[in-house]
């Protein structure tokens, strides 16, 4: 959560300063209006993300099959994330699993395939939710007159896109490992069943 907090704070400072030195001269904004507008835009975009996540979770779970071909993460994509240094920062990306009563910051039961299957489903909901939020976050531009969109809405939406991208990439990067673990558990269970049958 600290990573997101730092990114948001830095973005606030940058957007406030840019508006103070550039937009204030054009539109006559005062510093307190600028601060209020940036904070309000942030609150609105967070609400939009929450609504987006809620709507995604209402969809049938069969649409979020982690074993489906459309869900597959290619080797080149995994390599791309590794070039971005995902191994260094992925653990800094906050997990809001407590909102759905399922934390995804670590695998609590690595040998339990029912647990792994639930973990994969939650990861798939997260992948889709964060991806849709790339776009729905830009709805924030409509809370002000459109001539102010570049001042407040677009910068906040771009930061939201960046933060959702970090979560989305982390979930996509972790999903193949979970599938490998699931299949490994399956193979072990089959071997154990064969031994028991003998």
VENZIVEN-V647571 format. One record per residue. N is the residue number from 1. RES is the residue in one small letter. SS is DSSP state (H for helix, E for strand, L for the rest). Layout:
n->N res->RES ss->SS
n->N res->RES ss->SS
//
This chain:
n->1 res->x ss->L
n->2 res->x ss->H
n->3 res->x ss->H
n->4 res->x ss->H
n->5 res->x ss->H
n->6 res->x ss->H
n->7 res->x ss->H
n->8 res->x ss->H
n->9 res->x ss->H
n->10 res->x ss->H
n->11 res->x ss->H
n->12 res->x ss->H
n->13 res->x ss->H
n->14 res->x ss->H
n->15 res->x ss->H
n->16 res->x ss->H
n->17 res->x ss->H
n->18 res->x ss->H
n->19 res->x ss->H
n->20 res->x ss->H
n->21 res->x ss->H
n->22 res->x ss->H
n->23 res->x ss->H
n->24 res->x ss->H
n->25 res->x ss->H
n->26 res->x ss->H
n->27 res->x ss->H
n->28 res->x ss->L
n->29 res->x ss->L
n->30 res->x ss->L
n->31 res->x ss->H
n->32 res->x ss->H
n->33 res->x ss->H
n->34 res->x ss->H
n->35 res->x ss->H
n->36 res->x ss->H
n->37 res->x ss->H
n->38 res->x ss->H
n->39 res->x ss->H
n->40 res->x ss->H
n->41 res->x ss->H
n->42 res->x ss->H
n->43 res->x ss->H
n->44 res->x ss->H
n->45 res->x ss->H
n->46 res->x ss->H
n->47 res->x ss->H
n->48 res->x ss->H
n->49 res->x ss->H
n->50 res->x ss->H
n->51 res->x ss->H
n->52 res->x ss->H
n->53 res->x ss->H
n->54 res->x ss->H
n->55 res->x ss->H
n->56 res->x ss->H
n->57 res->x ss->H
n->58 res->x ss->H
n->59 res->x ss->L
n->60 res->x ss->L
n->61 res->x ss->H
n->62 res->x ss->H
n->63 res->x ss->H
n->64 res->x ss->H
n->65 res->x ss->L
n->66 res->x ss->L
n->67 res->x ss->L
n->68 res->x ss->L
n->69 res->x ss->H
n->70 res->x ss->H
n->71 res->x ss->H
n->72 res->x ss->L
n->73 res->x ss->L
n->74 res->x ss->L
n->75 res->x ss->H
n->76 res->x ss->H
n->77 res->x ss->H
n->78 res->x ss->H
n->79 res->x ss->H
n->80 res->x ss->H
n->81 res->x ss->H
n->82 res->x ss->H
n->83 res->x ss->H
n->84 res->x ss->L
n->85 res->x ss->L
n->86 res->x ss->H
n->87 res->x ss->H
n->88 res->x ss->H
n->89 res->x ss->H
n->90 res->x ss->H
n->91 res->x ss->H
n->92 res->x ss->H
n->93 res->x ss->L
n->94 res->x ss->L
n->95 res->x ss->L
n->96 res->x ss->L
n->97 res->x ss->H
n->98 res->x ss->H
n->99 res->x ss->H
n->100 res->x ss->L
n->101 res->x ss->L
n->102 res->x ss->L
n->103 res->x ss->L
n->104 res->x ss->L
n->105 res->x ss->L
n->106 res->x ss->L
n->107 res->x ss->L
n->108 res->x ss->L
n->109 res->x ss->L
n->110 res->x ss->L
n->111 res->x ss->L
n->112 res->x ss->L
n->113 res->x ss->H
n->114 res->x ss->H
n->115 res->x ss->H
n->116 res->x ss->H
n->117 res->x ss->H
n->118 res->x ss->H
n->119 res->x ss->H
n->120 res->x ss->H
n->121 res->x ss->H
n->122 res->x ss->H
n->123 res->x ss->H
n->124 res->x ss->H
n->125 res->x ss->H
n->126 res->x ss->H
n->127 res->x ss->H
n->128 res->x ss->H
n->129 res->x ss->H
n->130 res->x ss->H
n->131 res->x ss->H
n->132 res->x ss->H
n->133 res->x ss->H
n->134 res->x ss->H
n->135 res->x ss->H
n->136 res->x ss->H
n->137 res->x ss->H
n->138 res->x ss->H
n->139 res->x ss->H
n->140 res->x ss->H
n->141 res->x ss->H
n->142 res->x ss->H
n->143 res->x ss->H
n->144 res->x ss->L
n->145 res->x ss->L
n->146 res->x ss->H
n->147 res->x ss->H
n->148 res->x ss->H
n->149 res->x ss->H
n->150 res->x ss->H
n->151 res->x ss->H
n->152 res->x ss->H
n->153 res->x ss->H
n->154 res->x ss->H
n->155 res->x ss->H
n->156 res->x ss->H
n->157 res->x ss->H
n->158 res->x ss->H
n->159 res->x ss->H
n->160 res->x ss->H
n->161 res->x ss->H
n->162 res->x ss->H
n->163 res->x ss->H
n->164 res->x ss->H
n->165 res->x ss->H
n->166 res->x ss->H
n->167 res->x ss->H
n->168 res->x ss->H
n->169 res->x ss->H
n->170 res->x ss->H
n->171 res->x ss->H
n->172 res->x ss->H
n->173 res->x ss->H
n->174 res->x ss->H
n->175 res->x ss->H
n->176 res->x ss->H
n->177 res->x ss->H
n->178 res->x ss->H
n->179 res->x ss->H
n->180 res->x ss->H
n->181 res->x ss->H
n->182 res->x ss->H
n->183 res->x ss->H
n->184 res->x ss->H
n->185 res->x ss->H
n->186 res->x ss->H
n->187 res->x ss->H
n->188 res->x ss->H
n->189 res->x ss->H
n->190 res->x ss->H
n->191 res->x ss->H
n->192 res->x ss->H
n->193 res->x ss->H
n->194 res->x ss->H
n->195 res->x ss->H
n->196 res->x ss->H
n->197 res->x ss->H
n->198 res->x ss->L
//
